[in-house]
Amino acid sequence: MTAAPAEQAGVVGAILQTAIQAGNAIAVSIQAGLMTIHPDGIEDFRNIAASFYFVMGWGAIWLLLFWIFYRTPPPTEGKRVLAAH
């Protein structure tokens, strides 16, 4: 988001917030579905364990993808960046 031009910051922010909201809705619906695997819903610990393992696995996958694909930007020290007017 910080790489977006100032005149497009609103659009970029809206797209980011929409993606966050959609991801949260999908995650909550998956967890709600996992609570119905075994009878008794939330009273059955196996449902809670399935939901917990899903969250841990999903977080581990994204952490792994972050470690694989994240690259630090090259240093800009000594270089002058001129703003386009």
N, C-alpha and C positions, 0 to 999 in steps of 0.2 A: 504494500500500500504506500510506502514511503517513496517508491520509485515512480509513482504516477504523477503526471503533471498536475499543478495546482488547480487548473481549470476543470480537471476530470476527477477530482478527489471525491466529490459527491457520488458520482456514478460508481466509482471503485468501492467506496464505503458501502453503498447499497448492495452491490454484488457480494461483497464479503459478508455482510449481515444476513443476506438471503441464504448463502451457502451454510452459514453457521446454524440458522434456524432449521433448514432442511435436514442437516446432519443430526441435530438434536431430536427432531421429530422421528427420524428413522431409528435412531438408537433407542428412544423410549418405546417405540412400537415393537422392536425386536425384544427388548427386555420384558415387555408385557406378554409377548408370546411365549417367552421362556418360562414365565410364571405359571403357564397352563400345561406344561409337559406332563406332570403327574397330578393326580387328583388332590384336592384340598388346597390348591393355589399357594398362597403365601405361607400357609401353615406347614406345608411339606418342605423340609430343609433342602431336599434335592433340587427343587425349583430355584431356591435362593442360590444354591451352589452353582447351578447351571448359568444363572444370570451373572454371578460374580466371575466365573471363569470366562464367560464371553467378554465382559468388560476388560478383564486382565489381558486376554488374548488380543483383543482389538487394540488396546493401548500398546502392547508389545509389538504388534505389526507396524503401527504408525511410528513408533520409536525407531524400529529397525529401518524403515524407509527413510526416516529423517537422517539417521546416521549414514546411510548409503548415498543419498542424493544431495545433502546439504553441502554447499561449497561457500567458503568465505569469500567475500568480494575482494578483489585485488586492492592493495593499499593505494590511496590517492595522494599520499604525501609527496609534496614537491610538484604536483601537477595542479594547474589552475583550471577550474571548470568555469566557463563563461556561461551565464544564463542567457537564453535566447529572449530577445525583447520583441 
